[in-house]
Amino acid sequence: MPLNLDNKLVVGISSRALFDLEEENKIFLEKGLEAYEEYQIAHEKDVLKPGTAFPLVKALHNLNCGDNRLTEIIVMSKNSANTSLRIFNSIEQYGLDISRAALVGGASIAPYLTSFKTDLFLSADETDVQEAINAGIAAGIICTNENLPIDSEQEIRQIRIAFDGDAVIFSDESEEIYQREGLAAFAEHERQNALNPLPEGPFAKFLKTISFVQKQFGEDEMPIRTALVTARDAPAHERVIRTLRAWDVRIDEAFFLGGISKSEVLRAFGANIFFDDQSVHLDPASKLVPAARVPYKEK
């Protein structure tokens, strides 16, 4: 019987998000595809170092207990089958629960995301992520930071995911008002529309899926904890709270920072991944926790 992905949290991840392939990517960019292929084949037995998204993938394993599998992680890579053995050898070496892959040999990954019923796609390739966002899939460009230590041996008992609000969970409608007219106009717009739910953003469906998964567990065994970490403050907080209530979704922790740096809050929360649309927040945050940038949908 074919595997049914309808009731699972499906995460597609590129090989460069899962593992540290920056040196290999440099070979590809500077010397071309043939040199890259030769290098990967020659180093098939060399285990890759963990990449930025490694902790999240490892944490997601907590959702699978025996036959009760709530998540499927699928490697979605522009590698060809011929260059993929090093990736699979590394997956096996780390004991990761990944057995499925889409290896498209340089083609666009976006058309296959729907085929695999992907809820979240993570990649270090901006073009692939932009195409995913345009197709309505929650996606993030992994922030690679050599100063962020990744411990492959760390035992992660609870998945911790942090989100920005506007242009991530919610649409960029209110963000555009802020950019165009300033903070005072933004605050007044949100006050006047406090009773009107915010339009859905690229990560709304993903958040709702997480909320559905959370409802399968009791409080004492909750495998996922979420946080909203937003630059909003009062009075713009009310519309956010009412929107989440209208969607019937759960946010475990919420931080309305009003301009305070997000980085230390994210470290204290212990985020396995943080999604934001602005580099001004991501650059400092990515030095402390794994992070990914959410591009705007092309209009």
NORZIQUI-V235679 format. One record per residue. N is the residue number from 1. PSI is psi in degrees with one decimal (999 if undefined). Layout:
N|PSI / N|PSI
//
This chain:
1|132.9 / 2|148.6 / 3|128.0 / 4|117.7 / 5|0.6 / 6|-38.9 / 7|29.1 / 8|155.2 / 9|108.0 / 10|121.2 / 11|118.8 / 12|133.3 / 13|135.4 / 14|157.2 / 15|-32.4 / 16|-15.8 / 17|-35.5 / 18|-39.1 / 19|160.9 / 20|100.3 / 21|26.8 / 22|-39.4 / 23|-40.5 / 24|-38.9 / 25|-33.8 / 26|-39.4 / 27|-42.9 / 28|-45.0 / 29|-36.4 / 30|-30.4 / 31|-11.3 / 32|173.2 / 33|-42.1 / 34|-43.1 / 35|-38.8 / 36|-46.3 / 37|-43.1 / 38|-40.8 / 39|-46.6 / 40|-40.6 / 41|-39.4 / 42|-23.2 / 43|27.2 / 44|-31.1 / 45|-7.7 / 46|120.9 / 47|131.4 / 48|149.5 / 49|152.1 / 50|143.2 / 51|-175.4 / 52|-37.7 / 53|0.0 / 54|-46.9 / 55|-38.3 / 56|-44.7 / 57|-44.6 / 58|-40.0 / 59|-35.8 / 60|-21.7 / 61|-22.9 / 62|-17.6 / 63|-11.1 / 64|116.0 / 65|108.5 / 66|-127.3 / 67|-9.9 / 68|87.0 / 69|113.7 / 70|-11.4 / 71|150.2 / 72|128.3 / 73|126.2 / 74|125.1 / 75|122.7 / 76|105.7 / 77|149.4 / 78|0.0 / 79|156.6 / 80|167.1 / 81|-34.2 / 82|-26.8 / 83|9.7 / 84|-11.4 / 85|-34.9 / 86|-36.9 / 87|-47.8 / 88|-35.2 / 89|-38.6 / 90|-40.7 / 91|-44.8 / 92|-40.9 / 93|-38.9 / 94|-4.0 / 95|31.1 / 96|143.7 / 97|67.9 / 98|120.5 / 99|-2.2 / 100|149.1 / 101|152.3 / 102|108.5 / 103|105.6 / 104|4.5 / 105|45.0 / 106|-8.7 / 107|172.1 / 108|136.6 / 109|-28.5 / 110|-43.7 / 111|-22.0 / 112|-11.6 / 113|-42.2 / 114|-37.0 / 115|-36.8 / 116|6.9 / 117|47.2 / 118|128.0 / 119|-31.8 / 120|134.9 / 121|128.6 / 122|131.8 / 123|157.4 / 124|-1.8 / 125|114.7 / 126|-37.9 / 127|-44.7 / 128|-41.9 / 129|-41.6 / 130|-43.0 / 131|-36.2 / 132|-45.5 / 133|-43.4 / 134|-29.3 / 135|2.2 / 136|18.0 / 137|133.9 / 138|125.4 / 139|151.3 / 140|145.2 / 141|112.3 / 142|131.9 / 143|110.4 / 144|129.4 / 145|112.1 / 146|-16.0 / 147|-4.7 / 148|111.7 / 149|134.4 / 150|115.8 / 151|107.1 / 152|-17.4 / 153|-8.4 / 154|131.0 / 155|117.2 / 156|110.2 / 157|-20.4 / 158|130.0 / 159|131.4 / 160|114.2 / 161|128.0 / 162|140.9 / 163|142.4 / 164|167.9 / 165|-78.2 / 166|133.9 / 167|5.1 / 168|-78.7 / 169|-42.3 / 170|167.7 / 171|173.7 / 172|15.0 / 173|-50.5 / 174|-35.1 / 175|-38.7 / 176|-36.2 / 177|-42.7 / 178|-45.3 / 179|-35.3 / 180|-38.9 / 181|-9.7 / 182|173.6 / 183|-41.5 / 184|-42.8 / 185|-38.9 / 186|-49.0 / 187|-40.6 / 188|-40.5 / 189|-43.4 / 190|-34.0 / 191|-44.3 / 192|-26.6 / 193|21.9 / 194|-30.6 / 195|-5.2 / 196|118.5 / 197|142.0 / 198|146.0 / 199|153.5 / 200|140.8 / 201|-173.6 / 202|-21.6 / 203|8.5 / 204|-47.6 / 205|-39.7 / 206|-43.1 / 207|-40.0 / 208|-36.4 / 209|-42.3 / 210|-43.3 / 211|-39.5 / 212|-43.9 / 213|-41.9 / 214|-34.0 / 215|-9.7 / 216|-5.6 / 217|154.8 / 218|165.2 / 219|-35.4 / 220|-16.0 / 221|20.7 / 222|118.3 / 223|-11.4 / 224|135.8 / 225|133.7 / 226|156.4 / 227|139.1 / 228|121.2 / 229|100.0 / 230|151.3 / 231|-7.5 / 232|154.8 / 233|-174.1 / 234|140.1 / 235|4.9 / 236|-5.0 / 237|-32.5 / 238|-43.1 / 239|-37.5 / 240|-48.9 / 241|-43.8 / 242|-32.6 / 243|-47.5 / 244|-36.7 / 245|-42.0 / 246|-34.1 / 247|-12.5 / 248|45.2 / 249|157.0 / 250|130.9 / 251|120.8 / 252|-37.7 / 253|142.1 / 254|134.4 / 255|112.5 / 256|97.8 / 257|-20.9 / 258|41.2 / 259|-12.4 / 260|144.6 / 261|139.0 / 262|-20.0 / 263|-49.9 / 264|-33.9 / 265|-42.3 / 266|-38.6 / 267|-42.7 / 268|-37.3 / 269|-27.8 / 270|41.2 / 271|131.7 / 272|-20.0 / 273|143.2 / 274|130.5 / 275|126.9 / 276|160.0 / 277|-7.1 / 278|130.6 / 279|-27.7 / 280|-28.6 / 281|-36.2 / 282|-38.0 / 283|-50.6 / 284|-34.8 / 285|-37.9 / 286|-12.2 / 287|-15.8 / 288|-34.0 / 289|155.9 / 290|137.4 / 291|159.0 / 292|140.5 / 293|134.5 / 294|111.0 / 295|158.3 / 296|143.1 / 297|132.6 / 298|134.7 / 299|999
//
